[in-house]
Amino acid sequence: MSESDAAWPMANYLSAWKTFRHLGNEPAATAEHVISQPRWPSKDNLRILDVGCGDGQMAQAFLLKMLKSQTVAEVVLLDPEEGMLSEAASLIRGAGFRGDIRRELGLADKEALKLAKEIDVGLAIHVVYLLPHNRFRTFVNRWPVGIPLYVVLDAPDSVFSEIWPQTAVDYATRSRRVHEYLSGEANGGLKVHRTDFTTRMSDPFDLAPPVRDLALSLLCYGDYDEVPDGKKPIVRDAILKHKEDGFVRCACSCYELLRR
């Protein structure tokens, strides 16, 4: 078992995560928000590092959003899973990207810090839950001077944040500690700017199995079949609370970090 496997919240995590991505607009909405931030580099021939790139859908969304505004010379894909790196590179190349695609096997608090010295901007999109807090702090505290880093995670009032204390306590704690830590780091050489935005997904309860159960598993960060019966009504109520116009709203926080 690899280090990344050991960090996954459940055995069906990859299937659940990919299902979630197909049921909503998370990559496109995230890219649109992050690129609009004040310290996003405006230069051409940009070099981007995607930390924990997964299957490449997020990096692809960023590239598509940037087509009319700036050029990208290189995308550096970092992931602890070789299969994910191959899938991401194929997806991005298949979408028509003609710049350099660099695949690197590694972790956020190790290889990412080395690679960050060679790029213009870093992305850490919904990956901090998979890092123990001490490793997240190493990642942030050793990030190079002058390179903007965008850390995106579920907002404290999101549907995920409401469900996880019932179904995934460890991950709820990690998320809370990241928010607390970044909110307290405005001084000490790290400039922090937080903004919030919203993505959406289909209501899992409107879907048929197995898609329904995979989507619910991602929302719970644990196999939905293993959630105690007494807690399933809490999950349903949280989803209904965040439902609007037929979609479940997922509140996200974007931390723009720059070390001086």
N, C-alpha and C positions, 0 to 999 in steps of 0.2 A: 504494500500500500504506500503510495506517495504521500508527501507532506500535505499536498493539497487535498487528496482524498480524505485524510484524517480530519481536515477542517470542515468538510462538507456536513451540513446539518442532517442529511438523510441519504439513503442509498439512491433514491430516484431524483436527486437534486438536479443533475444536468437535464434530464427530461422535463422536469417541472420548470426549470428556469427557461429553457428554450420554448416551452409551451407558453409561458407568461409573455415572452417577447413577441410572440406571434398574435397575442390577444389584445395588444394595445399599441400605444404610440411612444413608448418610453425612449427608444433611441433617437427618433426625430425630435421629440420635444426637448430632450436633454441637450442635444447638439445645438438646437436653436437658442436655448437659454445660455449655455456656456459661452458660445461664440460671441454673444452680445455683451459680455462682461468687459469692464473698462480696461483691464490689463491683458485681455486676449491679444497676442501679437498681431499687428497689422501688416507685417512684412510679407513679401512673396518668398517662394522657395522655403516654406516653413517645414521644420522637422518636428514631428509629433511623436511622443512616447505614450502608448496606451498600456497602462499597468493593469494586468489581469484582463487581457483583451477578450478572453472567451472565444466565441465563434466569429468575432469580427463585425457583428451587426452594429455595434456602437461606433467603431472606427469608420465603418462605411457611411453611417449617418452623418458624421462630422465632415467627411470628404464631400458628400453630396451637398451639404449646406454651404460649403466654402467655394463651390465651383464658380460662382459669379463674383466673388469678392477677392480671392487671393489664390495663389498657387501653392501646392504642397510638393516639396522635393522628396521627402522621405517619411514613411510611417514605420516606427519601430514597435513591433508587437512583442509584448512580454507576457508569458503565462507559464505556470508550472506544469502544464499538460501539453505534450508534443502534439497530440491529436487536435487540440484546440488551436494551436498555432498553425497547423496545416489547413484547417478549416477556415480560419480567419484570413489567411493569405489568399486562399482560393476565392473566397467571397469578394474580397476587395479587388483583386485582379480581374475577376469576372465582371465587376461593376464598371470596368473601364479605366481604373486608375493606372497611369503610366509612369508614376514616380517609382522610387525605390521602396521595396518592402523588405524590412529586416526582421527576421524571426529570432527571438532570444528566449531560451528556456531558463526560467528563474523566478525569484520571489521579490516582492515589493521592497522589503527591508534589506535586501542584499544586492541582487543584480540591478534592480531599478536605480539604485543610488549611483552605480557606476555609469549606467547608460544615460542618466539625466545630465551629465556633464557635456554630452554631445548633442543635445536637442534644444529646441526653443520653447517648448511647452509640454507639460505633463498632464495626463488624465488618470484619475483613479476613481472610476465610476462604479458605485455599488460593489466595492471589493473590501471595504474596511471591516465588514462584519466577519470576514473569514480570517482576520488577523487578531491574535491575542493583543491586548492593549499595549503591552510593553513593546511589541514589534511594530505596532502602528506608531508609537511615539518615536521609535528609532527612525522609521521611514520619514516622518515629518521633520524631526529635529536635524537630520543629516541631509535633507534635501539641499541641493546647491543654491548658492546665492544668485539672485537675479533671474532665476527661471520660474515663471509662474506655474503653479500646480493647482489643479481643480479637483477637489475632493467632493463627490456627490454621494449622499446617503439619504435614507428616508427621514423626513422631518419628524420632530418629536410628537406632532399631532397627526401623523399619517395613519392609514389603516393598518400598515405593518406594525407600527409602534404600539398600536392599541391591541393587536392580536398577540404579539410575541411574548408579553409577560405571562400569558396563559399557556402558550404552546412551545416557546423557545426562550427560556429565561436567560441562558448564557448569551445569546445573540442580542436580546433586548438590552442586557447590561453593557455589552460591547458598544452598541449604538449610542446608548446614553452617555457613556464615558467619552466617546469621540466628540459628541456635541459639547460636553462640559469642558473637555481639554481645549478644543479649538476656540471656544468662546472665551477662554481665559488666557489666550496666547497673543493678544493684540500688542503687547509690549515684548521686549526681549529680542528684538530684531526680526520678528515674524509679523508681517502685515497681513491681517485677516479681514476679509470682506465677505459677509454672508448674504446671500439672496435666496429666496424660495420660489419654487415654481411647481406646477402640477402636471402629472401625466395621467393617463387613463387606461383602463383595461375593461374587457367584457366581464360582466357579472358571472362568476363560475356557476352559480346556481341556475343560470339560464342555459347552461351547456350540458351536453350528454357525456357520460363516461366514455373513455378514460380521461378526456380533456378536462372535464369538470374536476376530477380528483387531483390531477396534476397541478392545475391552477390553484386549487385550495391548499395543496401541499406547499407550494411556493409562498403563498400568503402566510401560512402557518410556520414556515421554515422547519417543517417536520412532516413526516408522512401523515396525511389527513386521516387515513384509516386507523392510525395509532393514537389519534387525539381522543382522550376520554369522552364518552358520551355526554357527560355533564358539562363539558367545555364547548362542545360543538354549537350549542345555541348562542354562546358568547361570540364565537367566530361569525356566525350568521348575522347577529345583531350589529357587529362592527362593520361588516361588509355593507349591510343595508344603510347604516348611518352615513357611510361615505359614498353612497350611490346617488348619482344625479344624471338626469337625461339618459338613463339606460346604461350608464357606465359607472364603474367604481373609480373614484378619484384617488390618486396616490400622490400625496404631498411630499415634495423632495426639498432638501436643502443643498445649496451649492456653496462650498467654501473656496474662495479664491485666495490662495496663499502665495506670498512672495517674501522671500528672505532677503533682507538688506545687509 
